[in-house]
């Protein structure tokens, strides 16, 4: 994409999503997805009791996967646990045990991107992790975009990283 020719009017399908609006939005997008969900995150935390809205999101991913939807997650992981949030392992086990395709970047590369894509039509990108703090108390901002070329560019970038990553 040639960024020097972009006009701000090219992005009418863009909204700011802050704080706990994020989890509500991506849960709805996941619930309505028909074909594919792609996620990239640094931290993911499947809460048992602490945060029902986050638990509902992960349970929605599992339900969609069991219904035949493709769910792909790229997350921060290294077998030595170097620079890995402690919550990533149990969350990854839960998701993998429920049929979700999880991968991590090779060569100790950190997965720091926070990205949610559904059906190559919707994208949420920003600072939100999939953690209790990120959806309850942190100050986080993300963008919700439905601009076709931006969503497709992000999808291609996600797949370039995901396809060369290691299976969890």
C-alpha positions as CSV (number, residue, x, y, z in Angstrom):
1,X,0.0,0.0,0.0
2,X,1.3,3.5,-0.9
3,X,0.8,5.4,2.4
4,X,1.8,8.7,0.8
5,X,-1.4,8.8,-1.2
6,X,-3.8,8.0,1.6
7,X,-6.5,10.5,2.4
8,X,-8.2,10.5,5.8
9,X,-11.5,10.4,4.0
10,X,-10.5,6.9,2.8
11,X,-11.3,5.6,6.3
12,X,-14.9,6.2,7.0
13,X,-15.2,2.7,8.4
14,X,-13.0,3.2,11.4
15,X,-13.9,3.6,15.1
16,X,-12.0,4.1,18.3
17,X,-12.6,1.3,20.8
18,X,-11.4,1.9,24.4
19,X,-11.2,0.1,27.7
20,X,-13.9,-2.6,28.1
21,X,-15.7,-1.8,24.9
22,X,-13.1,-3.9,23.3
23,X,-14.1,-7.3,24.8
24,X,-17.8,-6.7,24.0
25,X,-17.0,-5.9,20.4
26,X,-14.7,-8.8,19.7
27,X,-17.0,-11.2,21.4
28,X,-19.9,-10.0,19.2
29,X,-17.6,-10.3,16.1
30,X,-16.6,-13.8,17.0
31,X,-20.2,-14.8,17.7
32,X,-21.2,-13.6,14.2
33,X,-18.2,-14.9,12.3
34,X,-19.1,-17.4,9.6
35,X,-15.8,-18.7,8.3
36,X,-12.6,-17.6,10.1
37,X,-11.3,-15.9,13.1
38,X,-7.6,-14.9,13.3
39,X,-6.0,-13.5,16.5
40,X,-2.6,-12.3,17.4
41,X,-1.8,-11.4,21.0
42,X,1.1,-11.0,23.5
43,X,-0.9,-12.2,26.5
44,X,-4.0,-14.3,26.9
45,X,-5.7,-15.2,30.1
46,X,-8.6,-17.6,30.5
47,X,-10.2,-16.6,33.7
48,X,-12.0,-19.1,35.9
49,X,-14.1,-16.6,38.0
50,X,-12.4,-13.2,37.8
51,X,-13.8,-11.8,34.6
52,X,-16.9,-13.4,33.1
53,X,-16.8,-11.2,29.9
54,X,-13.3,-12.5,29.0
55,X,-14.3,-16.1,29.8
56,X,-17.4,-15.6,27.6
57,X,-15.0,-14.5,24.7
58,X,-12.8,-17.6,25.0
59,X,-15.8,-19.8,25.3
60,X,-17.3,-18.3,22.2
61,X,-14.0,-19.1,20.3
62,X,-14.3,-22.7,21.5
63,X,-18.0,-22.9,20.5
64,X,-17.2,-21.5,17.0
65,X,-14.3,-23.9,16.6
66,X,-16.4,-26.9,17.6
67,X,-19.1,-25.7,15.1
68,X,-16.5,-25.9,12.3
69,X,-15.3,-22.4,12.1
70,X,-11.5,-21.9,11.6
71,X,-10.0,-20.2,14.6
72,X,-6.3,-19.4,14.5
73,X,-4.3,-17.8,17.3
74,X,-0.7,-16.5,17.1
75,X,0.6,-15.8,20.6
76,X,3.7,-15.1,22.6
77,X,5.4,-18.3,23.6
78,X,8.7,-19.9,24.0
79,X,9.2,-23.4,25.6
80,X,11.8,-22.0,28.0
81,X,9.1,-19.5,29.2
82,X,11.5,-16.6,28.5
83,X,9.5,-13.4,28.3
84,X,6.2,-15.3,28.3
85,X,3.2,-14.2,30.5
86,X,2.4,-17.0,32.9
87,X,-1.2,-17.1,31.9
88,X,-0.4,-18.0,28.3
89,X,0.3,-21.7,28.9
90,X,-2.9,-22.7,30.7
91,X,-5.0,-20.7,28.3
92,X,-3.2,-22.2,25.3
93,X,-3.7,-25.7,26.7
94,X,-7.5,-25.0,27.1
95,X,-7.8,-23.6,23.6
96,X,-5.7,-26.4,22.0
97,X,-7.6,-29.1,23.9
98,X,-10.8,-27.6,22.4
99,X,-9.6,-27.7,18.8
100,X,-8.2,-24.3,18.2
101,X,-5.0,-23.9,16.1
102,X,-2.4,-22.1,18.1
103,X,1.1,-21.1,17.0
104,X,4.0,-19.1,18.1
105,X,6.8,-17.3,16.2
106,X,10.1,-19.2,15.8
107,X,13.6,-18.1,16.9
108,X,12.6,-16.5,20.2
109,X,10.7,-13.8,18.2
110,X,8.2,-12.0,20.4
111,X,4.6,-11.9,19.2
112,X,3.5,-8.4,20.4
113,X,0.8,-7.6,17.9
114,X,-2.8,-7.3,19.2
115,X,-5.0,-8.1,16.3
116,X,-8.5,-9.6,15.8
117,X,-9.8,-10.5,12.3
118,X,-13.1,-12.0,11.4
119,X,-14.2,-13.3,8.0
120,X,-11.7,-11.0,6.2
121,X,-14.2,-8.2,6.8
122,X,-13.6,-6.9,10.3
123,X,-10.4,-5.9,12.1
124,X,-9.6,-4.7,15.6
125,X,-6.0,-3.7,16.2
126,X,-4.5,-1.8,19.1
127,X,-3.1,-2.2,22.5
128,X,-5.6,-4.6,24.1
129,X,-4.3,-8.0,25.2
130,X,-6.7,-10.8,26.0
131,X,-6.2,-10.4,29.7
132,X,-8.3,-9.5,32.7
133,X,-6.4,-6.3,33.3
134,X,-6.7,-5.2,29.7
135,X,-10.4,-5.5,29.7
136,X,-11.1,-4.3,33.2
137,X,-8.6,-1.8,34.5
138,X,-5.9,-0.9,32.0
139,X,-6.1,2.2,29.7
140,X,-6.1,0.6,26.2
141,X,-7.2,1.9,22.8
142,X,-7.8,-0.1,19.7
143,X,-9.2,0.7,16.2
144,X,-12.2,-1.2,14.7
145,X,-11.8,-1.2,11.0
146,X,-14.0,-2.4,8.2
147,X,-12.0,-0.9,5.3
148,X,-11.7,-3.8,2.8
149,X,-8.1,-3.2,1.6
150,X,-6.7,-2.6,5.2
151,X,-8.4,-5.7,6.5
152,X,-7.1,-7.8,3.6
153,X,-3.6,-6.4,4.1
154,X,-3.7,-7.2,7.8
155,X,-5.0,-10.7,7.0
156,X,-2.2,-11.3,4.6
157,X,0.4,-10.1,7.2
158,X,-1.2,-12.4,9.8
159,X,-1.0,-15.4,7.5
160,X,2.6,-14.7,6.5
161,X,3.6,-14.9,10.2
162,X,1.1,-17.7,11.1
163,X,2.1,-20.0,8.3
164,X,5.8,-19.8,9.2
165,X,5.2,-20.2,12.9
166,X,5.5,-23.3,15.1
167,X,2.5,-25.3,16.3
168,X,1.9,-25.2,20.0
